[in-house]
Amino acid sequence: MEALAVVDLSASLVPLTIRHADLDLSWSVLDVLEDWTTPSFHDDRGGPMETKTLKVRVTGPLPGRPSKIGEFSMIVRR
């Protein structure tokens, strides 16, 4: 499932927290498991762009069970 999120970054552009854009849910990033950039062929502002993708391990409300707290991995794209 995809959702819009606000990602708080460190000075070195590493995600620190991820907040759901519509719901009152947030997760703390424990570790970056994967970090890659892929070419995207969508025109944005008049030219092709690259998509930054991160797989992170987080702690916070569990997907589908927001009343429970735990750890899981999620993908963040920008």
VOBA-1610 file (N, C-alpha, C; in pm, whole numbers, padded with zeros to 5 digits, always signed):
BEGIN
Met+00083-00116+00000Met+00000+00000+00000Met+00089+00124+00000Glu+00054+00222-00080Glu+00130+00347-00084Glu+00052+00457-00015Ala+00127+00549+00047Ala+00066+00665+00113Ala+00165+00780+00107Leu+00112+00901+00105Leu+00198+01019+00112Leu+00252+01033+00253Ala+00379+01073+00261Ala+00443+01088+00391Ala+00536+01208+00392Val+00564+01256+00510Val+00663+01362+00531Val+00783+01294+00596Val+00899+01312+00535Val+01021+01248+00586Val+01113+01356+00641Asp+01147+01344+00769Asp+01243+01435+00831Asp+01382+01376+00809Leu+01472+01459+00752Leu+01606+01413+00716Leu+01712+01472+00809Ser+01821+01398+00825Ser+01937+01450+00897Ser+02014+01543+00806Ala+02119+01605+00857Ala+02202+01694+00776Ala+02266+01620+00658Ser+02288+01489+00672Ser+02346+01410+00564Ser+02239+01343+00478Leu+02113+01392+00488Leu+01999+01346+00408Leu+01959+01201+00436Val+01985+01154+00556Val+01940+01021+00600Val+01806+01039+00671Pro+01705+00958+00640Pro+01576+00973+00706Pro+01586+00946+00857Leu+01522+01033+00935Leu+01518+01018+01080Leu+01380+00973+01127Thr+01277+01038+01077Thr+01139+01003+01108Thr+01055+01011+00981Ile+00950+00932+00980Ile+00856+00931+00869Ile+00717+00951+00929Arg+00644+01050+00877Arg+00510+01081+00928Arg+00408+01066+00817His+00303+00992+00842His+00194+00976+00745His+00133+01113+00720Ala+00108+01148+00594Ala+00059+01281+00560Ala-00084+01306+00604Asp-00167+01203+00611Asp-00308+01221+00644Asp-00347+01170+00783Leu-00280+01068+00830Leu-00313+01008+00959Leu-00213+01052+01065Asp-00252+01045+01189Asp-00163+01082+01299Asp-00074+00964+01335Leu+00013+00924+01242Leu+00104+00812+01260Leu+00245+00856+01226Ser+00343+00813+01305Ser+00483+00843+01273Ser+00570+00726+01316Trp+00683+00713+01246Trp+00776+00605+01271Trp+00917+00662+01285Ser+00994+00605+01373Ser+01136+00641+01388Ser+01218+00544+01305Val+01310+00598+01226Val+01396+00514+01141Val+01510+00460+01226Leu+01523+00328+01229Leu+01629+00261+01304Leu+01752+00237+01220Asp+01731+00208+01090Asp+01842+00171+01004Asp+01800+00184+00858Val+01893+00223+00772Val+01871+00222+00628Val+01924+00088+00577Leu+01834+00005+00525Leu+01872-00129+00480Leu+01921-00128+00336Glu+01859-00046+00251Glu+01900-00034+00111Glu+01881+00111+00069Asp+01965+00155-00025Asp+01961+00292-00074Asp+02000+00288-00220Trp+01907+00322-00309Trp+01941+00320-00451Trp+01866+00430-00525Thr+01919+00465-00640Thr+01858+00566-00727Thr+01833+00500-00862Thr+01712+00519-00914Thr+01679+00461-01044Thr+01632+00570-01138Pro+01662+00557-01267Pro+01612+00656-01362Pro+01461+00644-01375Ser+01396+00755-01381Ser+01252+00759-01402Ser+01227+00838-01529Phe+01141+00790-01613Phe+01122+00853-01743Phe+01001+00946-01744His+00962+00993-01628His+00853+01089-01619His+00910+01228-01637Asp+00841+01311-01714Asp+00884+01449-01729Asp+00835+01531-01610Asp+00925+01591-01542Asp+00893+01677-01429Asp+00976+01802-01445Arg+00910+01914-01455Arg+00980+02041-01475Arg+01061+02040-01604Gly+01009+01973-01706Gly+01069+01980-01838Gly+01179+01880-01867Gly+01204+01783-01780Gly+01309+01687-01811Gly+01295+01559-01731Pro+01371+01457-01769Pro+01365+01331-01694Pro+01423+01351-01554Met+01382+01266-01464Met+01431+01276-01327Met+01469+01139-01276Glu+01536+01134-01164Glu+01571+01009-01100Glu+01486+00992-00975Thr+01456+00868-00943Thr+01379+00837-00824Thr+01473+00779-00718Lys+01474+00841-00603Lys+01554+00792-00490Lys+01466+00697-00411Thr+01515+00577-00384Thr+01440+00477-00311Thr+01522+00427-00193Leu+01457+00421-00078Leu+01523+00372+00043Leu+01438+00263+00105Lys+01501+00157+00148Lys+01433+00058+00230Lys+01486+00079+00371Val+01396+00109+00464Val+01436+00143+00600Val+01367+00051+00700Arg+01434+00030+00812Arg+01376-00043+00925Arg+01326+00062+01022Val+01199+00054+01060Val+01138+00155+01144Val+01074+00091+01267Thr+01045+00176+01366Thr+00965+00134+01480Thr+00850+00232+01495Gly+00734+00178+01528Gly+00615+00260+01543Gly+00491+00177+01519Pro+00378+00241+01488Pro+00252+00169+01467Pro+00266+00068+01353Leu+00215-00052+01376Leu+00224-00157+01275Leu+00120-00136+01165Pro+00155-00169+01040Pro+00059-00157+00930Pro-00063-00246+00956Gly-00181-00189+00941Gly-00304-00265+00962Gly-00341-00284+01108Arg-00249-00252+01198Arg-00274-00264+01343Arg-00209-00145+01414Pro-00255-00023+01387Pro-00188+00096+01440Pro-00190+00107+01592Ser-00272+00028+01658Ser-00272+00032+01805Ser-00155-00048+01864Lys-00090-00127+01782Lys+00026-00207+01825Lys+00153-00142+01776Ile+00256-00142+01858Ile+00387-00085+01823Ile+00484-00199+01796Gly+00565-00183+01692Gly+00663-00285+01659Gly+00762-00235+01557Glu+00845-00326+01507Glu+00944-00294+01405Glu+00907-00363+01275Phe+00932-00294+01163Phe+00912-00351+01031Phe+00990-00269+00931Ser+00996-00314+00807Ser+01066-00238+00704Ser+00965-00174+00611Met+01001-00057+00559Met+00916+00011+00462Met+01003+00071+00353Ile+00942+00096+00239Ile+01009+00157+00125Ile+00967+00304+00118Val+01063+00393+00100Val+01037+00534+00085Val+01090+00577-00052Arg+01003+00640-00133Arg+01045+00688-00265Arg+01024+00839-00272Arg+01117+00906-00342Arg+01096+01048-00369Arg+01147+01081-00506
//
